């Protein structure tokens, strides 16, 4: 919309308006324009602050579709605001958004897959552009070079930079051209008024435009184009211009030829404005992406959106599943509530039918009133969406100069009190700059008398505007170069002359009407006197006539089925293939209607005809079901190798698109009859559903049977003691194939059956395959139970794989979770009970040992138990889920592990290995280690008895456990939880060094302080001397009695014997390297200082002969070094 710039130098009312506009704090569209202030809207009228009451004949920019002040919409919005006014769509959704999107998707009859709600048409177009680009990025294989868009000249798709860049509105682009994207190009619009050559047919015109589009694809590189963008009916840029028949079908063919998407911009022309909810429904072409807005919420809330086809949605779902786009206010609850209620009102009040009826009337009246006007070049549109283009020369289609702002001036004049009509102005329809038009788009509930008023007001407005413009032009030519004020005065005088002329005509008409009323009153009195007696007789005759007509109609209705039976029988016997499916279905419908009418008549004379019609209907339905069966069997592969699709990362095949329409049409008809005759019947029990389920369930089962067998065969063990390794069983491939096949099957079902039938039919089709899966899992479960200690990890893997399968299928289809949970339950129970069983197995194996190594060597069960924990880390996701369901410590008894509260499929959240899952698994590991050590300690006490051997045995176990933790992924889980091992290490050291106490007892002597003086050589060292004193062994020995000396000799001899024995035994024990070093250090720490002290004091007892003193200090140190 272009606003006329006011001249701030004028000193008249225009200048005052500009001055008033500049006092506003609002950054208006025009800063020198004094905008009118609205105070209220009621019905189709707008109330202005100055008291004017304007009829809104365009709904703003074709926004208002219900008029204003609709209390039902207002209540819905207020109710939603009071419930929850905002939704952060990063985490949440709302029921009102889900319901709105479901309504929008269902309204496309299967063409579209999902909807995306934003706040304006420009936002919607930005989202559509990004969605088209992401589609090609996530396509398999990706097409990263597709970055360009093609649109049409004189097009407008939004005001934000991306939307403006792909549009072709020259005026709006001009100031921002340097910063717009350069990845778009434009072709000619389909505008027959200005683009079609004289004598050119519609088909020739379409061929020329399509060749231009094809040439543009070739010029920019067809492999670089993301999409072609167009409005089915061009709104603001051209003024409600529909395309010629066949144009968009040809355009779609070009897009498909080069693999590009087709984007329809229905922001202005959609949501019922043209007589169907989506404008493309009248073109026979469904787009890949569609934008919509304006009439979606009818102006009650800012709301718009995007619809994406099932093909586009499927690519995203199979790719990242994330649309990399979002707004703070997307899916706004208040906007969704307004839009949903507006659409419900349109549906409940059947307003689309009114749009079509009143649209025809509006078109007819506009042509009658303005079609011949010399300045009206063209009137075009559809439904309640009409444009009027103005020209300076009708024959040459010459537009007015752009600086005259003709369309804006007409609309501004229409707001004057004598017209009180609001319409929408537009420019650029001729060449992007020149070309004036107005849009007439009243509310969908407009009445006939309001249409008549609109056309009359528009007619007067256009007549007066161009009359005054013509008079003003003549005055300007007469006076030549005059002042601006004089020109304004002349224009005002012209307007006064027009008003005086109209007033004079009105006075004359008033006098004539008064005279006619007088004559009519006199005539009416005479007629009443004569017509009174005739009235009663006329009513009796009318009743009689109506009764006769009803009898004749009933007789005709009874005759019709019998008359048409032969024709219908011929069609039925031809079958749907030869007769054509639409023709065949129409024939069955006519037969059903005839049969219903004849049954309702309940006449005995029609019984034979009823029987024949019933036979024909039954035959028709049977042939239809046979045709469905034949078509579906032909489309269903006899054999399919899932590994081909899995290894090459290809999507599993679906039925061809051309078959979807035919199968869906047959199902729609048969299912409708089934629901009509069996209201309480299950959807999967309808004849068509049974056929589908039988054929497709066999196909699924046969495709998966080999993978099911492979899952059980790969579980068989060649080595009974081999621990199961992740990924060695075929269950993963089995589940992957099942997911791909099921999702493809769901897509087939969604394209053939109605939405309420999707779930039941899908569940029934997949049921045989699910039964086979359950049997396979039961076989695997039996194998796992037999080999629980080595193959419990297979149970954990199955839990993860089937849970992931269930969650993926539920996310994509919303079905099968309960069935998969029931199949998984036995394996899940085994997986839960295995945790306690493994603990019990460890204890049981240790307690069953009859002997332990007498040299303290470690036993294999220690490393085997730790190897189990190491292997469990590879399955931490499913184990975390299982342990969360058990609870911390739930593995401590077999009974508790078998009786968990959650037997269903875990959610994706339970597979999040967060702090809780790690903590519980770490507790299980520490419990396992503690149970292992306690069992080993108890068994060692019983079988080994000697403390040193027990110490070596326990220490070896501790070191092996610690080593296997530190060299595996267990380190990250247990690094802060090794305190219990330290306790066991100290206990082992205490047991082992008990021998050292016996040896060290020989190194203690008794000092009798009473025998010596204060500082004598043999006495106790005085305080402060400590270890710094030089000990004189000879002096000490001189002070000893012979008995004490003999005692010293005996102590040396006893020490030598016990020490040598201890060294010998130490070297004979089977110790881990760390254990040997630890114990050697402990022995040296305990004995060497005592011996050195004893040696210092008494080594002269044998005068260096070595008879009693076998080791000096260096010699004993050397012995200790040999112990490490």
Buried (B, 14 or more C-beta within 10 A) or exposed (E): BBBBBBEEEBEEEBBEBBEEBEEEEEEEEBBBBBBBEEEEBEBBBBBBEEEBEBBBBBBBBBBBBBBBEBEEBEEBBEEBEEEEEEBEBEEEEBEBBEBBBBBBBEBBEBBBBBBBBBBBBBBBBBBBBBBBBBBBBBBEEEBEEBBBBBBBBBBBBBBBEBBBBBBBBBBBBEEEEEEBBEBBBBBBBBBBBBBBEEEBEBEEBBBBBBEEBBEBBEEBEBEBBBBBBBBBBBBBBBBBBBBBEBBBBBBBEBBEEBEBBBBBBBBBBBBBBBBBBBBBBBBEBBBBBBBBBBBBBBBBBBBBBBBBBBBBBBBBBBBEEEBEBEBEBBBBBBBBBBBBBBBBBBBEEEBBEBBBBBBEBBBEBBEEBBEEBEBBBBBBBBBBBBBBBBBBEBEEBEBBEBEBBBBBBBBBBBBEEEBBBBBBBBBBBBEBBBBBBBBBBBBBBBEEEBBEBBBBBBBBBBBBBBBBBEBBEEBBEEEEEEEEEEBBBBBEEBBEEBEEEEEEEEEEEEEEEEEEEEEEEEEEEEEEEEEEEEEEEEEEEEEEEEEEEEEEEEEEBBEBBBEBBEEBBEBBEBBBEEBEBEEBBBBBBBBBEBBEBBBEEEEEEBEEBBEBBBEBBEBBBEBBBEBBBEBBEEBBEEEBEBEEBBEEEEBBBBBEEEBBEBBBBBBBBBBEBBBEEEEEEEBBEBBBBBBBBBBBBBBBBBBBEBBBBBBBEBBEEEEEEEBBEBEBBBBBBBBBBBBBBBBBBBBBBBBBBBEEBBBBBBBBBBBBBBEBBBEBBBBBBEBBBEBBBBBBBBBBBBBBBBBBBBBBBBEBBEBBBEBBBBBBBBBBBBBBBBBBBBBBBBBEBBEEBEEBBBEBBBBEBBBBBBBBBBBBBBBBBBBBBBBBBBEBEBBBEBEBBBBBEBBBBBBBEBBBBEEBBBBBBBBBBBBBBBBBBEBBBEBBEEBBEBBBBBBBBBBBBBBBBBBBBEEBBBEEBBEEBBEBBEEBBEBBBEBBBBBBEEBBEBBEBEEEEEEBEEEEBBBEEEEEEEEEEEBBBEEBBEBBEEEBBEBBBEBBBBBBEBBBEBBEBBEEBBBBEBBBEBBBBBBBEBBBEBBBBBBBBBBBBBEEEEEBBBBBEEEBBEBBEEBE
